[in-house]
Amino acid sequence: MRKQRIVYMKRPPFLGKNVIAMNLFGMILARKGRTLSPTTVFHERIHTAQMREMLYIFFYIWYVIEWLVRILRHLSAWKAYSRISFEREAYENENNPGYLIQRKHYRWTRYL
């Protein structure tokens, strides 16, 4: 498995105050001065696997559309985020170090 590249920035784009890190095209952007836990890094590695199988751009298109639909349904940005299928797969499996080895393609569709 490839090592995940982590870039620490003083003011990462798109990161709100409570966001620790985000994955941008397979690269983790994190706040300078923050240490990422192995769980957070693995969570982002799951997102990288999702991105690869969707050729990156389709991942972002699906992510945004699903988030917007869920905002309309739940009327809460946080609830919408926590119910995105990509996030559900990543959170459910972030503590399973062997997950990426056994993961089947498009596993996130289980959470739609």
N, C-alpha and C positions, 0 to 999 in steps of 0.2 A: 504494500500500500504506500502511495506517495505521501511525503510529509506535507502537511498543510502550511501554506505560507501565511504568516501573521504580520500585519503592518500596523505599528502603533503610531497614532496621530494625535496631535494636540486637540484638533477639532474635526473628527471624522464626519464626512458628509452624511446626511440622512439619519444620524444617531441622535435620538432624544436623550434627555437627562438620565433616564432610567435604563437605557439600552447599553449593554456591556459591549456587544460586538455584533457585526453583521457580515454576511458572506456576499462578496461582490465578485461574480465570475470565478469562484473557486479560491478567492483570496480573502482572508479574514481581516476586517478593519476593526481595530479596537482603540479605546482611549489610552493615551499615553499615561503611564503611572498606574495602570490597572493590570493585575495579573489574571490571566485567563485560566480557569480550572480545566483539568483534563476532560471533564464532562462537557464543558462549553465547547472546547475544541472538537470533541467527538460529535457533538450536536451539529456543528458547522460542517464537519466532514460528511455527515449524512446529507446535508443540503447540497454539498458538492456532487455527491453521487446522483442526487435527484436532478441537478442542473445538467450534468453530462448526458443523462439519458433523454433529456428534453432539449438538447442542443442549446443550452443556456438561455437563449432569448425567449423560447416558448415557456420556460420555467417562470420567467418574470412576468410574462403576459398572463399566464394562468394564475400566478400568485396574486397579482393585482386584481384581476377580475373576481377571483374567489373571495378575496378580502372585501371588495366592494359589495358583492352579493350578501356576504355575511353581515356587513355593517347594516344593510337595509333590514335584514332579518332580526338581528339582535340589538340594534340601536346602540351599540357600544363598540368603539374601536378596539378595546382590549379583548372583549369577548370574541369579536370577529377574528382578531389575530390568533387567539388561542384555539380557534376551531378550524383554521386553515389546514387542509389535509397534509401539506408538507410539514407543518409545525407539529401536528399530532404524531406523525410518524417519527420525527426527530426526537421529540420529548419522550415518547414511549420507549424508545430504544437507545437513548443516549448513555445509559449505564450498562449496556451490553457490548463489551469490547469486540466480540466476535460477530456482531450484527452485519457489518459491511461485507464480510466474507460470505455469509449465508443469505444475504438480502437478495430477493428476487426483483427484477426490473419492474418499475411502476408500482411498487408496493404501497406507495402513498395513496393509490386509488381505493384502497381498502377503507380509507377514512373519509371518503366523500359523503 
